[in-house]
Amino acid sequence: MPESIFFLQNTKRLTKFRRLLNQKGAKVLKPYFFNTLLSLRLKLGLIIKSSFIIGIFLALFSWYLTIPPAFVINHQIVKYNDPIIIKAANFKANKPKRLNVMFDDRLFEEQAFPKGSKEYQLWYFMLKDQINLSDITKTGKHQIRVGFPGDNLSEAFAIELKKQIPQFLILNPKLRNDSIMKIQADNNDANIKTDLHIQFDSILFPKGGIPVDSKSGQQWHCNLKNLRLTKEMKKNGKHIIRFRFSDGDFSKDHTIYFQTKIAKKYYLRRQPIKFSDIVFSKLKGKPKNYINNDYLNNENGTITDRGTGLMWQKGGSNYEMYFSEAKKYLIGLNNDRFGGYSDWRLPTIEELASLLEEYTNFSDKKLTSKNSNDEDINESERLKMVQEAFRKGFKLAIRERSTPGVALYINPIFSKKQNHIWSMDTQPSGRPIYVNFNRGLINESYFFDNSCYVRAVRSISISDE
């Protein structure tokens, strides 16, 4: 077939195909085209959204990398012995790792130790555990910066070091110039078992206080005889005492009073005995003679009678007890070193009777003292005076076993609660003897189950007179 005829035929076919495509192809190709375009659009949107999310994530990650750990100081004012507490202020710092600390210009590597916390991480930095700090730990304002090892340090925080002043208590402020002064820690800063420097008036005595064991807090004993006091220092009267540790500041001023040696005027039996019925019948009742007491309030719950050389409890037991229970009470006093001593005991009947006075301790002079105006007051007149005292508002325990009243035959320097008190002495039957301060009598216990109060006593030794 000639080429011209073939070309012509093919051209006709192509034209026919094009005509057919124009008529029917649009119906076939149009849905396919739109479906394909929609699919591409969705895929493109997904790609764009994914890229946006990835971009945000990368931006946040970059921001996270640039955030430094942040910290805060819990307390701006601290003491030298107290920890400086550091707290994480953001999630970047919330790691249980040690911290570097720069105190002023000195760096302490990994010296802030992590402590457990339910919320943010805490660290404790102890200044006292560091060495050679005397030049930078002066009281006043300082700067501190912290950070993890390998990281930059935080911004500077201002803190203030407060003075660390231990406080003390003198247990026996009234004493002799050759006795033992007893000192006790009065706050946590003083509760350290080490020697105590003592400034007496204006003279310093290094290591004058020797630490001793005590259940009630750290105590020290200072033997005044060993201080080599001058004549001026030994004079009776007021003296100023201050205390400090070897590396600390002085405490506040304390006042002590030197008093003349106790010269006992009366010597009383100290050992218990069993009285025969005949002897006790003569002793029973009101004393035939009254002594001249010379009381000194030691301001620590004890009273010293310089006339008899005895030290008494100012009060006594808080409740009545059987004679058999008194021993347990005394054991408790001695274990606790009441008043600084551990040799408390029950008094003999002579010692206990030495506290009796001829008249009750009413504030009315006619009831408390005997003078030229009332030498001849008889019992009936006295009863009228008591009734008059009641009308003025005073209370008087009438019955022997009554509630403690204010009218007792004892000096008002003592507590009014303990109105009948056990002695250590007994009768042949074993029944103990006691003193009734309501009625001013020495009396016997008629039953073994009677109960009285306990007022402990001790004999003053040379070292604490």
QUIRA-V631080 format. One record per helix or strand of 3 or more residues. SS is the DSSP state (H for helix, E for strand). FROM is the first residue (numbers start at 0). TO is the last residue. If there is no record, write none. Layout:
ss & from & to
SS & FROM & TO
SS & FROM & TO
//
This chain:
ss & from & to
H & 2 & 65
E & 70 & 72
E & 76 & 78
E & 83 & 87
H & 90 & 92
E & 98 & 102
E & 105 & 114
E & 121 & 124
H & 126 & 128
E & 139 & 147
E & 156 & 161
E & 167 & 169
E & 179 & 184
H & 187 & 189
E & 195 & 199
E & 202 & 211
E & 218 & 222
H & 223 & 226
E & 236 & 243
E & 253 & 257
H & 276 & 282
E & 294 & 296
E & 301 & 304
E & 309 & 312
H & 322 & 334
H & 337 & 339
H & 348 & 352
H & 364 & 367
H & 378 & 390
E & 419 & 426
E & 431 & 435
E & 440 & 443
E & 450 & 452
E & 456 & 458
H & 461 & 463
//
